[in-house]
Amino acid sequence: MLEGKKIKGLLTWQPRLPQTSYHVPQPSHLLHLLGPLELGTTEANQDPSATKKDLHRETQANSSSSSFKKTKLCPTTNKTCCLPKEVINVCPGYRLFRNREQISVTLGDEMFDRKKRLKSEIMDKIRIRRTDIITDLEEQISELTTIIEQMNTDHQSAKTTLSNEMEIRCAEMKQDFENKSRELKEAHAAELSEMENNYKAALKEEKLASQEKLEEMGKEYKYLKNMFFMYQDSLYDEMEDKLSKKKAEWEKDEKSEREKILLQQKNTMTKKFELESEEEKKKLSESYSTLFENVTQEKEELLKQHEKDTLQLKELKKTNEIIEEELHAQAIILESLNTTLYQTQMELQKEKAAVANLEKTLQTKLAETEEKFKFTIQLLREENIHLRQKINTKNGGIYEERSGRSTCITIYEDDTETLEEGSNKRQEL
């Protein structure tokens, strides 16, 4: 159970990713670039009949793929968290929203719906400001590249910290498992040794007690046997004396009396043999009284005494058999204990095999996670290169075709398509 709990704790552990401490610089240099546009916007504000609509456009991307917006997921609900934003009004119709992890730009009609001036003035202003805009865009691109590099370094450091934490965690869990398995083995060995010692001591005590009982029973048997022989000899002597004295009297009696006495003795013998074992004491008292009267009754008493002795011998044999059965039962218990010991050893081997399988599965899972991290890093690098190429190609086309409102709208539509493609790629990953 303890091993199962450890493995479960390892699977549910989720590392914490460190947040990057890099802050996006405030684009204050955009204010002087877009300064000439204020004339058109003031004129549009003075015209009450002009209707205005905002075209809201937000660019999203990952921290590792150099994007303008970064969404953050709550660790409990797995939903996007709304962070506090900083609003910067760069110029009329151009608003910038910013926080630690997100940058969004809003372009309104004020930038495009100004009254049309003469083409010559517009072209002169564009020619004058083109070089400044190109330099500023180059500076912005360099800042974005530094941000992307910083995010890549943060990702690399986070990856190294997570791998180190996983290695430390695995080492600690392996050490805990080895310690607990060692303690369990030692406790099991101690319990087995205690059980064996207790069982051996109990067997010795029972053997000694059975031997003592056998010795006592043998002594009692010998004592009873000697007493029986002594009593038998005394009875024979008494009976011989009595018979010798009464022979003279018997010879004087008539034959009819002898026949009657014999018939009476036969009837009493048959009745005594039919009585139950509970009335043996009464019969013994009656037999002792009849012995003094008749010699035949004394013989019957001797026979009964002999039967009692045989019963006692049978009881002794039964007790001996009971003791042998107890010894046999103890031997069976010993065999069952041996079988249980064998079964416990087999269970320990199975548990060792299960632990080895679990270690193999953990190693395979660690290898799979490392491969996944490598694959995602490669994809992010390729996407970063692709986005840099697109930015470089589009920056030239944006400012060469910025002659009118229609050209600007087409440029923004191209940007939205590229950003949607990038977001679709990230969702597929």
Secondary structure, DSSP 8 states (H G I E B T S, - for coil): -HHHHHHHHHHH---------------TTHHHHTGGGHHHHHHHHH-TT----EEEE-----TTTT-SB---B-TTT-SB-----EEEEEETTEEEEE-SSBEEEEEEGGGT-S----HHHHHHHHHHHHHHHHHHHHHHHHHHHHHHHHHHHHHHHHHHHHHHHHHHHHHHHHHHHHHHHHHHHHHHHHHHHHHHHHHHHHHHHHHHHHHHHHHHHHHHHHHHHHHHHHHHHHHHHHHHHHHHHHHHHHHHS-HHHHHHHHHHHHHHHHHHHHS-GGGHHHHHHHHHHHHHH-HHHHHHHHHHHHHHHHHHHHHHHHHHHHHHHHHHHHHHHHHHHHHHHHHHHHHHHHHHHHHHHHHHHHHHHHHHHHHHHHHHHHHHHHHHHHHHHHHHHHHHHHHHSTTSHHHHHHHHHHHHHHHHHHHHHHHH-
